């Protein structure tokens, strides 16, 4: 099992969700987050004063998939989230030791 964490631009959430569902991945957790990478934020003007916005709004998607589904998930995410501009986001894939479904107490891939 693998855990996939994805950081994307907020306006790409529906496209990514639809692509993941089409790829057969239906379970995910979505959070509003803020951050920056190479984009380094930007300057804005408010009432005549310039200020720097260091942390930009992003969306974080977390999901757990079987090893066989990792490549399909990555392809779906990259194709649907890409704009070709800086700040498109990142995908992090990590190994997962165990998963437990609380309601049924199923474990491992049965619990996904």
JOLIN-V985268 format. One record per run of one state. SS is the DSSP state (2 for helix, 1 for strand, 0 for the rest). FROM is the first residue (numbers start at 1). TO is the last residue. If there is no record, write none. Layout:
SS_FROM_TO / SS_FROM_TO
This chain:
0_1_1 / 1_2_8 / 0_9_9 / 2_10_22 / 0_23_28 / 1_29_35 / 0_36_41 / 1_42_46 / 0_47_48 / 1_49_53 / 0_54_55 / 1_56_65 / 0_66_66 / 2_67_81 / 0_82_88 / 1_89_95 / 0_96_99 / 1_100_100 / 0_101_106 / 1_107_107 / 2_108_111 / 0_112_112
